[in-house]
Amino acid sequence: MAAPDCMPDALCDFLEEFCMPGPSEDGLPDGPPSSAACPEPVATPHPKRTVACEVACEECSEVAWADAAALSLQENGFVVLRASTAEPLIDAATCEECRRIAAAQLARLFALLRGRGVDPRRDRFTFGEVCARTAGGRRPDMRLPMEGSEAEAWSPLLRAVDRWVRPVLERSQLAEDGPSGVRVDGAGCVTALPGAPEQHLHPDGTARGLVNCFAPLVRVDAANGPTELAAGSHHAGACEEQLAEDCCFAAPHLLPGELLLFDYRVLHRGRANCTAEPRPVAYVTYSTRRAVSDQHNFPADRWLLPPATGSASTTLGHDVTQCEDISILR
């Protein structure tokens, strides 16, 4: 059997650096930056961009919208999926419940980190349950439990995401092994804390066949940090210097229940969170090729709690979901 087409650490060092706002006395951002630090991203028109990057999904006709979304994913490297009716793709109650659970789970993980002497807002850390890939980045990435009773709280959202994403991926050119090769590779929730600075443009990896789907749990707009993407930057390994000439940018605003699907190789960045509230976005990572998997982002041998007593699925138990106090995340 061929070795998995994974991402070596050397190819992911771009996650180490971010564009930071003005430092405080200790050299780190102190609270949310001013609104002046969060200008509305301006799209750069370019004749190469001819495929619409937003698609309205319809329950009654899967083929037309899924084909259009697959074409945008192929050409632009991303696509926004919105509902064609007043009913969102994921119902509001599901998004709100997952927001509450994510906040409580992250608060529990922060407490465990502090017990290890780690400051979750200032330090870089990597554990099997949660990681922050740059010091002071204020974007903790929490892995979701994928099995066991603790995963049940997330299952309505994951099922809803799969309902809309799978038809797109199965019709895309990325599905080189056919529809049966499309599978969920992992899931998580990344939270831009208040004061999270703007990131550098970066891909999530270099392997063909990995796709992220963002499912915002709160409204995402210019104030709390939309994801900005460079259309077409996944083609031929476009570098940052080429972007102004070869790509145009989009930073779509999203409501809970809408989805942003993008190729791992697309250059993108989270904008700064200029508000006083956390901005949680759940995500599901898909692999469209049997030999491709993301084995870089979370270590398999370093846990806040040992896997024997608590892994990614058992550390975040139901006792956590009862916590309503999310002030620790502000």
Contacts in CASP RR format, 6 or more apart in sequence:
PFRMAT RR
TARGET T0000
AUTHOR 0000-0000-0000
METHOD contacts of the structure
MODEL  1
MAAPDCMPDALCDFLEEFCMPGPSEDGLPDGPPSSAACPEPVATPHPKRT
VACEVACEECSEVAWADAAALSLQENGFVVLRASTAEPLIDAATCEECRR
IAAAQLARLFALLRGRGVDPRRDRFTFGEVCARTAGGRRPDMRLPMEGSE
AEAWSPLLRAVDRWVRPVLERSQLAEDGPSGVRVDGAGCVTALPGAPEQH
LHPDGTARGLVNCFAPLVRVDAANGPTELAAGSHHAGACEEQLAEDCCFA
APHLLPGELLLFDYRVLHRGRANCTAEPRPVAYVTYSTRRAVSDQHNFPA
DRWLLPPATGSASTTLGHDVTQCEDISILR
2 291 0 8 1.000
3 291 0 8 1.000
4 291 0 8 1.000
4 292 0 8 1.000
4 293 0 8 1.000
4 295 0 8 1.000
5 207 0 8 1.000
5 208 0 8 1.000
5 289 0 8 1.000
5 291 0 8 1.000
5 292 0 8 1.000
5 293 0 8 1.000
6 207 0 8 1.000
6 292 0 8 1.000
6 293 0 8 1.000
6 294 0 8 1.000
6 295 0 8 1.000
6 296 0 8 1.000
7 205 0 8 1.000
7 206 0 8 1.000
7 207 0 8 1.000
7 294 0 8 1.000
7 295 0 8 1.000
7 296 0 8 1.000
8 296 0 8 1.000
9 296 0 8 1.000
11 205 0 8 1.000
11 206 0 8 1.000
12 205 0 8 1.000
12 296 0 8 1.000
12 297 0 8 1.000
14 200 0 8 1.000
14 202 0 8 1.000
14 203 0 8 1.000
15 133 0 8 1.000
15 134 0 8 1.000
15 202 0 8 1.000
16 133 0 8 1.000
16 134 0 8 1.000
17 134 0 8 1.000
17 200 0 8 1.000
18 134 0 8 1.000
18 137 0 8 1.000
18 197 0 8 1.000
18 198 0 8 1.000
18 199 0 8 1.000
18 200 0 8 1.000
19 197 0 8 1.000
19 198 0 8 1.000
19 199 0 8 1.000
19 200 0 8 1.000
20 29 0 8 1.000
20 136 0 8 1.000
20 137 0 8 1.000
20 197 0 8 1.000
21 29 0 8 1.000
21 33 0 8 1.000
21 37 0 8 1.000
21 195 0 8 1.000
21 197 0 8 1.000
21 198 0 8 1.000
21 272 0 8 1.000
22 29 0 8 1.000
22 33 0 8 1.000
23 29 0 8 1.000
24 30 0 8 1.000
28 121 0 8 1.000
28 122 0 8 1.000
28 135 0 8 1.000
28 136 0 8 1.000
29 136 0 8 1.000
29 138 0 8 1.000
29 195 0 8 1.000
29 197 0 8 1.000
31 194 0 8 1.000
31 195 0 8 1.000
32 194 0 8 1.000
32 195 0 8 1.000
32 273 0 8 1.000
32 274 0 8 1.000
32 275 0 8 1.000
32 276 0 8 1.000
33 195 0 8 1.000
33 197 0 8 1.000
33 272 0 8 1.000
33 274 0 8 1.000
34 274 0 8 1.000
35 223 0 8 1.000
35 274 0 8 1.000
37 272 0 8 1.000
37 274 0 8 1.000
38 222 0 8 1.000
38 223 0 8 1.000
38 225 0 8 1.000
38 271 0 8 1.000
38 272 0 8 1.000
38 274 0 8 1.000
39 222 0 8 1.000
40 222 0 8 1.000
41 222 0 8 1.000
41 226 0 8 1.000
41 228 0 8 1.000
41 249 0 8 1.000
41 250 0 8 1.000
41 251 0 8 1.000
41 271 0 8 1.000
42 249 0 8 1.000
43 248 0 8 1.000
43 249 0 8 1.000
43 250 0 8 1.000
43 251 0 8 1.000
44 244 0 8 1.000
44 247 0 8 1.000
44 248 0 8 1.000
44 249 0 8 1.000
45 248 0 8 1.000
46 246 0 8 1.000
46 247 0 8 1.000
46 248 0 8 1.000
48 232 0 8 1.000
48 246 0 8 1.000
48 247 0 8 1.000
48 248 0 8 1.000
49 76 0 8 1.000
49 231 0 8 1.000
49 232 0 8 1.000
49 248 0 8 1.000
50 75 0 8 1.000
51 71 0 8 1.000
51 72 0 8 1.000
51 75 0 8 1.000
51 76 0 8 1.000
52 68 0 8 1.000
52 72 0 8 1.000
53 72 0 8 1.000
53 76 0 8 1.000
53 78 0 8 1.000
53 79 0 8 1.000
53 80 0 8 1.000
53 231 0 8 1.000
53 250 0 8 1.000
53 252 0 8 1.000
54 79 0 8 1.000
54 80 0 8 1.000
54 82 0 8 1.000
54 252 0 8 1.000
55 65 0 8 1.000
55 68 0 8 1.000
55 69 0 8 1.000
55 72 0 8 1.000
55 79 0 8 1.000
55 80 0 8 1.000
55 81 0 8 1.000
55 82 0 8 1.000
56 65 0 8 1.000
56 82 0 8 1.000
56 83 0 8 1.000
56 84 0 8 1.000
57 65 0 8 1.000
57 69 0 8 1.000
57 81 0 8 1.000
57 82 0 8 1.000
57 83 0 8 1.000
57 84 0 8 1.000
57 89 0 8 1.000
57 164 0 8 1.000
58 64 0 8 1.000
58 65 0 8 1.000
58 84 0 8 1.000
59 85 0 8 1.000
62 167 0 8 1.000
65 84 0 8 1.000
66 167 0 8 1.000
66 168 0 8 1.000
66 170 0 8 1.000
66 171 0 8 1.000
67 171 0 8 1.000
69 79 0 8 1.000
69 81 0 8 1.000
69 168 0 8 1.000
69 261 0 8 1.000
70 168 0 8 1.000
70 169 0 8 1.000
70 171 0 8 1.000
70 172 0 8 1.000
70 173 0 8 1.000
72 78 0 8 1.000
72 79 0 8 1.000
73 79 0 8 1.000
73 168 0 8 1.000
73 169 0 8 1.000
73 172 0 8 1.000
73 174 0 8 1.000
73 211 0 8 1.000
73 261 0 8 1.000
73 262 0 8 1.000
73 263 0 8 1.000
74 172 0 8 1.000
74 173 0 8 1.000
74 174 0 8 1.000
75 232 0 8 1.000
76 229 0 8 1.000
76 231 0 8 1.000
76 232 0 8 1.000
77 229 0 8 1.000
77 231 0 8 1.000
77 232 0 8 1.000
77 233 0 8 1.000
77 234 0 8 1.000
77 262 0 8 1.000
77 263 0 8 1.000
77 265 0 8 1.000
77 266 0 8 1.000
78 229 0 8 1.000
78 231 0 8 1.000
78 250 0 8 1.000
78 260 0 8 1.000
78 261 0 8 1.000
78 262 0 8 1.000
78 263 0 8 1.000
78 266 0 8 1.000
78 268 0 8 1.000
79 168 0 8 1.000
79 260 0 8 1.000
79 261 0 8 1.000
79 262 0 8 1.000
80 252 0 8 1.000
80 254 0 8 1.000
80 258 0 8 1.000
80 259 0 8 1.000
80 260 0 8 1.000
80 261 0 8 1.000
81 89 0 8 1.000
81 164 0 8 1.000
81 165 0 8 1.000
81 168 0 8 1.000
81 258 0 8 1.000
81 259 0 8 1.000
81 260 0 8 1.000
81 261 0 8 1.000
82 89 0 8 1.000
82 258 0 8 1.000
83 89 0 8 1.000
83 257 0 8 1.000
83 258 0 8 1.000
88 255 0 8 1.000
88 256 0 8 1.000
88 257 0 8 1.000
88 258 0 8 1.000
89 160 0 8 1.000
89 163 0 8 1.000
89 164 0 8 1.000
89 257 0 8 1.000
89 258 0 8 1.000
89 259 0 8 1.000
90 157 0 8 1.000
90 160 0 8 1.000
90 161 0 8 1.000
90 215 0 8 1.000
90 256 0 8 1.000
90 257 0 8 1.000
90 259 0 8 1.000
91 160 0 8 1.000
91 257 0 8 1.000
92 256 0 8 1.000
92 257 0 8 1.000
94 156 0 8 1.000
94 157 0 8 1.000
94 160 0 8 1.000
95 157 0 8 1.000
95 215 0 8 1.000
95 216 0 8 1.000
95 217 0 8 1.000
95 256 0 8 1.000
95 257 0 8 1.000
96 217 0 8 1.000
96 256 0 8 1.000
97 153 0 8 1.000
97 156 0 8 1.000
98 153 0 8 1.000
98 154 0 8 1.000
98 157 0 8 1.000
98 189 0 8 1.000
98 217 0 8 1.000
98 282 0 8 1.000
99 217 0 8 1.000
99 218 0 8 1.000
99 256 0 8 1.000
99 280 0 8 1.000
100 321 0 8 1.000
100 324 0 8 1.000
101 153 0 8 1.000
101 154 0 8 1.000
101 320 0 8 1.000
101 321 0 8 1.000
102 142 0 8 1.000
102 189 0 8 1.000
102 191 0 8 1.000
102 217 0 8 1.000
102 280 0 8 1.000
102 282 0 8 1.000
103 278 0 8 1.000
103 280 0 8 1.000
103 326 0 8 1.000
103 329 0 8 1.000
104 320 0 8 1.000
104 321 0 8 1.000
104 322 0 8 1.000
104 323 0 8 1.000
104 324 0 8 1.000
104 326 0 8 1.000
105 142 0 8 1.000
105 189 0 8 1.000
105 316 0 8 1.000
105 320 0 8 1.000
105 321 0 8 1.000
106 130 0 8 1.000
106 140 0 8 1.000
106 142 0 8 1.000
106 189 0 8 1.000
106 191 0 8 1.000
106 280 0 8 1.000
106 329 0 8 1.000
107 320 0 8 1.000
107 323 0 8 1.000
107 325 0 8 1.000
107 326 0 8 1.000
107 328 0 8 1.000
107 329 0 8 1.000
108 315 0 8 1.000
108 316 0 8 1.000
108 320 0 8 1.000
108 323 0 8 1.000
109 120 0 8 1.000
109 129 0 8 1.000
109 130 0 8 1.000
109 140 0 8 1.000
109 142 0 8 1.000
109 304 0 8 1.000
109 315 0 8 1.000
109 316 0 8 1.000
110 120 0 8 1.000
110 140 0 8 1.000
110 328 0 8 1.000
110 329 0 8 1.000
111 328 0 8 1.000
112 304 0 8 1.000
112 305 0 8 1.000
112 315 0 8 1.000
113 119 0 8 1.000
113 120 0 8 1.000
113 125 0 8 1.000
113 127 0 8 1.000
113 130 0 8 1.000
113 304 0 8 1.000
114 120 0 8 1.000
116 304 0 8 1.000
118 125 0 8 1.000
120 132 0 8 1.000
120 140 0 8 1.000
121 136 0 8 1.000
121 138 0 8 1.000
121 193 0 8 1.000
122 135 0 8 1.000
122 136 0 8 1.000
123 132 0 8 1.000
123 135 0 8 1.000
123 136 0 8 1.000
124 132 0 8 1.000
124 133 0 8 1.000
124 134 0 8 1.000
124 135 0 8 1.000
124 136 0 8 1.000
125 131 0 8 1.000
125 132 0 8 1.000
126 132 0 8 1.000
126 133 0 8 1.000
126 298 0 8 1.000
126 299 0 8 1.000
126 302 0 8 1.000
127 298 0 8 1.000
127 299 0 8 1.000
127 302 0 8 1.000
127 303 0 8 1.000
127 304 0 8 1.000
128 143 0 8 1.000
128 298 0 8 1.000
128 299 0 8 1.000
128 300 0 8 1.000
128 302 0 8 1.000
128 303 0 8 1.000
128 304 0 8 1.000
128 312 0 8 1.000
129 142 0 8 1.000
129 143 0 8 1.000
129 298 0 8 1.000
129 303 0 8 1.000
129 304 0 8 1.000
129 305 0 8 1.000
129 311 0 8 1.000
129 312 0 8 1.000
129 315 0 8 1.000
129 316 0 8 1.000
130 140 0 8 1.000
130 141 0 8 1.000
130 142 0 8 1.000
130 143 0 8 1.000
130 304 0 8 1.000
131 140 0 8 1.000
131 141 0 8 1.000
131 297 0 8 1.000
131 298 0 8 1.000
132 138 0 8 1.000
132 139 0 8 1.000
132 140 0 8 1.000
132 141 0 8 1.000
133 139 0 8 1.000
133 141 0 8 1.000
136 197 0 8 1.000
137 196 0 8 1.000
137 197 0 8 1.000
138 192 0 8 1.000
138 193 0 8 1.000
138 194 0 8 1.000
138 195 0 8 1.000
138 196 0 8 1.000
138 197 0 8 1.000
138 273 0 8 1.000
139 190 0 8 1.000
139 191 0 8 1.000
139 192 0 8 1.000
139 193 0 8 1.000
139 196 0 8 1.000
139 199 0 8 1.000
139 270 0 8 1.000
140 190 0 8 1.000
140 191 0 8 1.000
140 193 0 8 1.000
141 188 0 8 1.000
141 189 0 8 1.000
141 190 0 8 1.000
141 297 0 8 1.000
142 188 0 8 1.000
142 189 0 8 1.000
142 190 0 8 1.000
142 191 0 8 1.000
143 186 0 8 1.000
143 187 0 8 1.000
143 188 0 8 1.000
143 298 0 8 1.000
143 312 0 8 1.000
144 151 0 8 1.000
144 154 0 8 1.000
144 158 0 8 1.000
144 186 0 8 1.000
144 187 0 8 1.000
144 188 0 8 1.000
144 189 0 8 1.000
144 282 0 8 1.000
144 312 0 8 1.000
145 151 0 8 1.000
145 154 0 8 1.000
145 312 0 8 1.000
145 313 0 8 1.000
145 314 0 8 1.000
145 316 0 8 1.000
146 184 0 8 1.000
146 186 0 8 1.000
146 187 0 8 1.000
146 312 0 8 1.000
146 313 0 8 1.000
147 313 0 8 1.000
148 313 0 8 1.000
149 318 0 8 1.000
150 313 0 8 1.000
150 314 0 8 1.000
150 316 0 8 1.000
150 317 0 8 1.000
150 318 0 8 1.000
151 313 0 8 1.000
153 318 0 8 1.000
153 321 0 8 1.000
154 187 0 8 1.000
154 282 0 8 1.000
157 215 0 8 1.000
157 282 0 8 1.000
158 184 0 8 1.000
158 187 0 8 1.000
158 284 0 8 1.000
160 257 0 8 1.000
161 213 0 8 1.000
161 215 0 8 1.000
161 259 0 8 1.000
161 282 0 8 1.000
161 284 0 8 1.000
162 184 0 8 1.000
162 284 0 8 1.000
164 259 0 8 1.000
165 213 0 8 1.000
165 259 0 8 1.000
165 261 0 8 1.000
165 284 0 8 1.000
165 286 0 8 1.000
166 182 0 8 1.000
168 261 0 8 1.000
169 175 0 8 1.000
169 182 0 8 1.000
169 211 0 8 1.000
169 286 0 8 1.000
169 288 0 8 1.000
170 178 0 8 1.000
170 179 0 8 1.000
170 182 0 8 1.000
172 288 0 8 1.000
174 208 0 8 1.000
174 209 0 8 1.000
174 211 0 8 1.000
174 263 0 8 1.000
174 288 0 8 1.000
174 289 0 8 1.000
175 181 0 8 1.000
175 182 0 8 1.000
175 288 0 8 1.000
175 289 0 8 1.000
176 209 0 8 1.000
176 288 0 8 1.000
176 289 0 8 1.000
177 288 0 8 1.000
177 289 0 8 1.000
177 290 0 8 1.000
181 287 0 8 1.000
181 288 0 8 1.000
181 289 0 8 1.000
181 290 0 8 1.000
182 286 0 8 1.000
182 287 0 8 1.000
182 288 0 8 1.000
183 286 0 8 1.000
183 287 0 8 1.000
184 284 0 8 1.000
184 285 0 8 1.000
184 286 0 8 1.000
184 287 0 8 1.000
185 210 0 8 1.000
185 285 0 8 1.000
185 286 0 8 1.000
185 287 0 8 1.000
185 293 0 8 1.000
185 294 0 8 1.000
186 284 0 8 1.000
186 285 0 8 1.000
186 294 0 8 1.000
187 282 0 8 1.000
187 283 0 8 1.000
187 284 0 8 1.000
187 285 0 8 1.000
188 282 0 8 1.000
188 283 0 8 1.000
188 284 0 8 1.000
189 217 0 8 1.000
189 280 0 8 1.000
189 281 0 8 1.000
189 282 0 8 1.000
189 283 0 8 1.000
190 280 0 8 1.000
190 281 0 8 1.000
190 283 0 8 1.000
191 278 0 8 1.000
191 279 0 8 1.000
191 280 0 8 1.000
191 281 0 8 1.000
191 329 0 8 1.000
192 224 0 8 1.000
192 225 0 8 1.000
192 270 0 8 1.000
192 273 0 8 1.000
192 278 0 8 1.000
192 279 0 8 1.000
192 281 0 8 1.000
193 273 0 8 1.000
193 278 0 8 1.000
193 329 0 8 1.000
193 330 0 8 1.000
194 273 0 8 1.000
194 275 0 8 1.000
194 276 0 8 1.000
194 277 0 8 1.000
194 278 0 8 1.000
194 330 0 8 1.000
195 272 0 8 1.000
195 273 0 8 1.000
195 274 0 8 1.000
196 225 0 8 1.000
196 272 0 8 1.000
196 273 0 8 1.000
196 279 0 8 1.000
197 272 0 8 1.000
198 269 0 8 1.000
198 270 0 8 1.000
198 271 0 8 1.000
198 272 0 8 1.000
199 269 0 8 1.000
199 270 0 8 1.000
199 271 0 8 1.000
200 269 0 8 1.000
201 228 0 8 1.000
201 230 0 8 1.000
201 240 0 8 1.000
201 243 0 8 1.000
201 267 0 8 1.000
201 268 0 8 1.000
201 269 0 8 1.000
202 267 0 8 1.000
202 268 0 8 1.000
202 269 0 8 1.000
203 233 0 8 1.000
203 234 0 8 1.000
203 264 0 8 1.000
203 265 0 8 1.000
203 266 0 8 1.000
203 267 0 8 1.000
203 268 0 8 1.000
204 210 0 8 1.000
204 212 0 8 1.000
204 264 0 8 1.000
204 265 0 8 1.000
204 268 0 8 1.000
204 294 0 8 1.000
205 264 0 8 1.000
205 265 0 8 1.000
205 294 0 8 1.000
205 296 0 8 1.000
206 264 0 8 1.000
206 265 0 8 1.000
207 264 0 8 1.000
207 265 0 8 1.000
207 292 0 8 1.000
207 294 0 8 1.000
208 265 0 8 1.000
208 289 0 8 1.000
208 292 0 8 1.000
209 263 0 8 1.000
209 264 0 8 1.000
209 287 0 8 1.000
209 288 0 8 1.000
209 289 0 8 1.000
209 292 0 8 1.000
210 263 0 8 1.000
210 264 0 8 1.000
210 285 0 8 1.000
210 286 0 8 1.000
210 287 0 8 1.000
210 288 0 8 1.000
210 292 0 8 1.000
210 293 0 8 1.000
210 294 0 8 1.000
211 261 0 8 1.000
211 262 0 8 1.000
211 263 0 8 1.000
211 264 0 8 1.000
211 285 0 8 1.000
211 286 0 8 1.000
211 287 0 8 1.000
211 288 0 8 1.000
212 261 0 8 1.000
212 262 0 8 1.000
212 264 0 8 1.000
212 283 0 8 1.000
212 284 0 8 1.000
212 285 0 8 1.000
212 286 0 8 1.000
213 259 0 8 1.000
213 260 0 8 1.000
213 261 0 8 1.000
213 283 0 8 1.000
213 284 0 8 1.000
213 285 0 8 1.000
213 286 0 8 1.000
214 227 0 8 1.000
214 254 0 8 1.000
214 259 0 8 1.000
214 260 0 8 1.000
214 261 0 8 1.000
214 262 0 8 1.000
214 281 0 8 1.000
214 282 0 8 1.000
214 283 0 8 1.000
215 257 0 8 1.000
215 259 0 8 1.000
215 281 0 8 1.000
215 282 0 8 1.000
215 283 0 8 1.000
215 284 0 8 1.000
216 254 0 8 1.000
216 255 0 8 1.000
216 256 0 8 1.000
216 257 0 8 1.000
216 258 0 8 1.000
216 260 0 8 1.000
216 279 0 8 1.000
216 280 0 8 1.000
216 281 0 8 1.000
216 282 0 8 1.000
217 256 0 8 1.000
217 280 0 8 1.000
217 281 0 8 1.000
217 282 0 8 1.000
218 224 0 8 1.000
218 256 0 8 1.000
218 277 0 8 1.000
218 279 0 8 1.000
218 280 0 8 1.000
219 253 0 8 1.000
219 254 0 8 1.000
219 255 0 8 1.000
219 256 0 8 1.000
220 226 0 8 1.000
220 227 0 8 1.000
220 253 0 8 1.000
220 254 0 8 1.000
220 255 0 8 1.000
220 279 0 8 1.000
220 281 0 8 1.000
221 253 0 8 1.000
222 251 0 8 1.000
222 253 0 8 1.000
222 271 0 8 1.000
223 273 0 8 1.000
223 274 0 8 1.000
223 275 0 8 1.000
224 273 0 8 1.000
224 274 0 8 1.000
224 275 0 8 1.000
224 277 0 8 1.000
224 279 0 8 1.000
225 270 0 8 1.000
225 271 0 8 1.000
225 272 0 8 1.000
225 273 0 8 1.000
225 274 0 8 1.000
225 279 0 8 1.000
226 251 0 8 1.000
226 252 0 8 1.000
226 253 0 8 1.000
226 254 0 8 1.000
226 270 0 8 1.000
226 271 0 8 1.000
227 251 0 8 1.000
227 252 0 8 1.000
227 260 0 8 1.000
227 262 0 8 1.000
227 268 0 8 1.000
227 269 0 8 1.000
227 270 0 8 1.000
227 271 0 8 1.000
227 281 0 8 1.000
228 249 0 8 1.000
228 250 0 8 1.000
228 251 0 8 1.000
228 268 0 8 1.000
228 269 0 8 1.000
228 270 0 8 1.000
228 271 0 8 1.000
229 249 0 8 1.000
229 250 0 8 1.000
229 251 0 8 1.000
229 262 0 8 1.000
229 266 0 8 1.000
229 267 0 8 1.000
229 268 0 8 1.000
230 238 0 8 1.000
230 243 0 8 1.000
230 247 0 8 1.000
230 248 0 8 1.000
230 249 0 8 1.000
230 266 0 8 1.000
230 267 0 8 1.000
230 268 0 8 1.000
231 247 0 8 1.000
231 248 0 8 1.000
231 249 0 8 1.000
231 250 0 8 1.000
232 238 0 8 1.000
232 246 0 8 1.000
232 247 0 8 1.000
232 266 0 8 1.000
233 243 0 8 1.000
233 246 0 8 1.000
233 247 0 8 1.000
233 265 0 8 1.000
233 266 0 8 1.000
233 267 0 8 1.000
234 263 0 8 1.000
234 265 0 8 1.000
234 266 0 8 1.000
234 267 0 8 1.000
237 265 0 8 1.000
238 246 0 8 1.000
238 247 0 8 1.000
238 267 0 8 1.000
240 267 0 8 1.000
243 249 0 8 1.000
243 267 0 8 1.000
247 267 0 8 1.000
251 271 0 8 1.000
252 260 0 8 1.000
254 260 0 8 1.000
262 268 0 8 1.000
264 294 0 8 1.000
273 279 0 8 1.000
276 330 0 8 1.000
277 330 0 8 1.000
278 326 0 8 1.000
278 329 0 8 1.000
278 330 0 8 1.000
285 294 0 8 1.000
287 293 0 8 1.000
287 294 0 8 1.000
298 312 0 8 1.000
303 310 0 8 1.000
303 311 0 8 1.000
303 315 0 8 1.000
304 315 0 8 1.000
305 311 0 8 1.000
305 314 0 8 1.000
305 315 0 8 1.000
END
